[in-house]
Amino acid sequence: MNLNQVIILIAAVSVGYVALASWNSNLYFSKPILNDVSCKKNQIKEPLWQEQSAFAQDVGKLLAYVFKSGYLCTLGEAWRSHEQAEIYAHEGKGIVHSQHCRRLAIDLNLYTKEGEYLKDDVHYKKLGTYWESLNKKNRWGGTFKQDDADHFERNI
């Protein structure tokens, strides 16, 4: 992914769109979610799109920090249907009311510049600390009861 593609992706995410892309072809954008139909049980105080936009801006800052820190990364899951969240919860791999359902969570896959995939939490800790410093609503999965170091979310 080149710098122009990162800028396009960050801009798309910051306005609440999901970019579906094959970097050898065109970008395709899905419509934004303007209400909270996917996770109805969780109540929020601000309109969801405002929280999604603030989250996306922080994700942009986090991505810049990842690269500045000498890592490479790919984007993992950023949106999850409620049905998929139920499947993951049943399998013990997630929770039913995941912030992914609200487009308020993203998983990042870290790599060295040589392309080695980094699974160890030690590589994510610095990023998690930075993420939580951006906003008091930001939470890093490395501090969860069930460690999820590649997970970054906004808790509203």
C-alpha positions as a printed Julia matrix, in Angstrom:
156×3 Matrix{Float64}:
   0.0     0.0    0.0
   1.47    3.35  -0.94
   1.02    6.66   0.86
  -1.76    7.86  -1.48
  -3.75    4.69  -0.8
  -3.33    5.13   2.97
  -4.56    8.73   2.71
  -7.6     7.65   0.65
  -8.4     4.89   3.12
  -8.1     7.19   6.15
 -10.28    9.81   4.46
 -12.92    7.2    3.6
 -12.95    5.77   7.09
 -13.11    9.22   8.69
 -16.42    9.93   6.96
 -17.87    6.61   8.06
 -17.45    4.64   4.85
 -15.93    1.22   4.67
 -13.37    0.88   1.92
 -13.25   -2.48   0.24
 -10.14   -2.61  -1.83
  -7.84   -4.65  -3.93
  -4.87   -2.35  -4.36
  -4.36   -3.69  -7.88
  -7.78   -2.35  -8.86
 -10.27    0.32  -7.78
 -11.58    1.24  -4.34
 -15.19    0.44  -3.59
 -17.08    2.08  -0.73
 -20.08    0.78   1.16
 -22.66    3.15   2.63
 -22.08    4.43   6.17
 -24.07    3.13   9.1
 -26.05    6.07  10.45
 -27.84    4.34  13.3
 -27.13    1.61  15.77
 -29.26   -1.27  14.49
 -26.54   -3.92  14.72
 -26.03   -3.74  18.5
 -29.32   -2.38  19.82
 -28.78   -3.28  23.48
 -25.88   -0.86  23.93
 -27.1     2.69  24.46
 -24.99    5.66  23.38
 -25.23    9.35  24.24
 -24.01   10.84  20.96
 -25.12    9.96  17.43
 -23.2     6.89  16.29
 -21.73    8.52  13.21
 -19.99   11.14  15.37
 -18.36    8.44  17.48
 -17.42    6.49  14.33
 -15.84    9.6   12.84
 -13.85   10.37  16.0
 -12.77    6.72  16.17
 -11.67    6.81  12.52
  -9.61    9.94  13.14
  -7.85    8.21  16.04
  -7.26    5.13  13.87
  -5.54    7.41  11.35
  -3.28    8.72  14.11
  -2.6     5.18  15.3
  -1.66    4.01  11.8
   0.75    6.92  11.4
   2.25    6.03  14.8
   2.62    2.36  13.78
   4.7     3.29  10.73
   6.64    5.99  12.62
   7.52    3.34  15.21
   9.21    1.23  12.54
   6.5    -1.36  12.0
   4.43   -2.27   9.0
   0.82   -3.34   9.39
  -2.23   -4.59   7.62
  -5.8    -3.9    8.59
  -7.7    -6.73  10.23
 -11.38   -6.87  10.96
 -13.0    -3.46  11.36
 -16.67   -4.35  10.92
 -18.51   -7.44  12.04
 -22.17   -8.32  11.59
 -24.16   -9.06  14.71
 -24.65  -12.61  13.42
 -20.89  -13.08  13.1
 -20.38  -11.65  16.59
 -22.78  -14.29  17.94
 -20.85  -17.05  16.15
 -17.52  -15.78  17.52
 -18.97  -15.52  21.03
 -20.26  -19.09  20.8
 -16.78  -20.22  19.71
 -15.12  -18.26  22.55
 -13.36  -15.89  20.12
 -15.26  -12.71  20.93
 -18.31  -11.19  22.54
 -21.87  -10.75  21.27
 -21.93   -6.98  21.72
 -18.59   -6.31  20.06
 -17.63   -2.76  19.16
 -16.8    -4.2   15.72
 -20.6    -4.37  15.17
 -20.73   -0.61  15.59
 -17.65    0.11  13.47
 -15.87    1.24  16.61
 -13.1    -1.39  16.67
 -10.29   -2.51  14.43
  -7.69   -5.27  14.57
  -4.19   -4.56  13.27
  -1.63   -7.11  12.12
   1.93   -5.99  12.82
   4.97   -6.89  10.74
   8.65   -6.06  10.73
   9.99   -4.21   7.7
  11.28   -7.57   6.53
   7.74   -8.99   6.55
   7.87  -11.09   9.74
   4.41  -11.27  11.36
   4.58  -10.16  15.01
   2.22  -11.95  17.4
   3.92  -11.17  20.71
   2.09   -8.63  22.9
   5.34   -6.77  23.57
   5.16   -5.27  20.06
   1.57   -4.08  20.6
   2.04   -2.64  24.11
   3.6     0.65  22.95
   0.8     1.03  20.39
  -1.85    0.24  23.01
  -0.46    2.85  25.37
  -0.46    5.42  22.57
  -4.01    4.44  21.52
  -5.39    4.91  25.02
  -3.62    8.28  25.32
  -5.54    9.65  22.32
  -8.95    9.59  24.03
 -10.31    8.38  27.36
 -12.88    6.29  25.44
 -10.18    4.33  23.58
  -9.39    0.86  24.91
  -6.64   -1.53  23.91
  -7.35   -5.26  23.83
  -4.06   -6.1   25.54
  -5.59   -4.96  28.83
  -8.74   -7.1   28.46
  -9.43  -10.09  30.7
  -8.98  -12.28  27.63
  -5.88  -10.74  26.02
  -6.55   -9.43  22.5
  -3.43   -7.37  21.81
  -4.17   -6.65  18.14
  -7.55   -5.06  19.03
  -8.17   -1.3   19.32
 -11.62    0.07  20.11
 -13.67    3.04  21.26
 -15.88    2.2   24.21
 -19.0     4.35  24.38
